[in-house]
Amino acid sequence: MKFTLDARAGINLIRAYSEHELRIGERIVVASCIVTADTLITDWSVTTPDELNLILLAPLLALTPQIVLLGAAAELRAAPANLRALLAQHGIALEVMDLGAACRTFNILVQEERRVAAALFLKKEPR
């Protein structure tokens, strides 16, 4: 699905998404990533939300978001209680949703100048 918002210059917005690919600004992303208004981390080694732990969340926590959106192209269960507790200890709200909803919500929150980070998980292309 493709969509576009009018935006402040120089911020990351998700311009298009599919279960295998994201277009963030003019960059094409084909693997799990972390995105904020001004940061895009594409070398994140996490491939599924089930892998998340304190060590793997360190790059995200370093960005000091107020809200974390967890979005996945694959079916996503509710976040484990320990993950919610970990983020709550840092004063961070967590929302879990499908990839499309996470992309749309991210763009809205960025436009509102909220400190939001999205951890987005894509499906691997079939070989």
C-alpha angles and dihedrals in degrees: 000000000000126000137159135202130193104252147185110263118264101021128120113251125172104240098179140358143187131170089270104035146031129199108209108182102316095330123103114217121193102174139051112298147171118231134184131167091277107016134065118186111191100160093070109138096212115107102175134027089239089070095060118124137146095279094049091045093054095096090051095046090050088064090062098221123182091209131031120199114202110199130173137181090214122066108289127206123204114288114268115262092243091057092049090048092049093052092043089055086060092046092250124141117219126209121184119201144139118286097260094050091046091052094048093044091048092054092049094048092047090051088052087053092242119156097249131158124191122206103200125191121198131193115250115248112256112251 
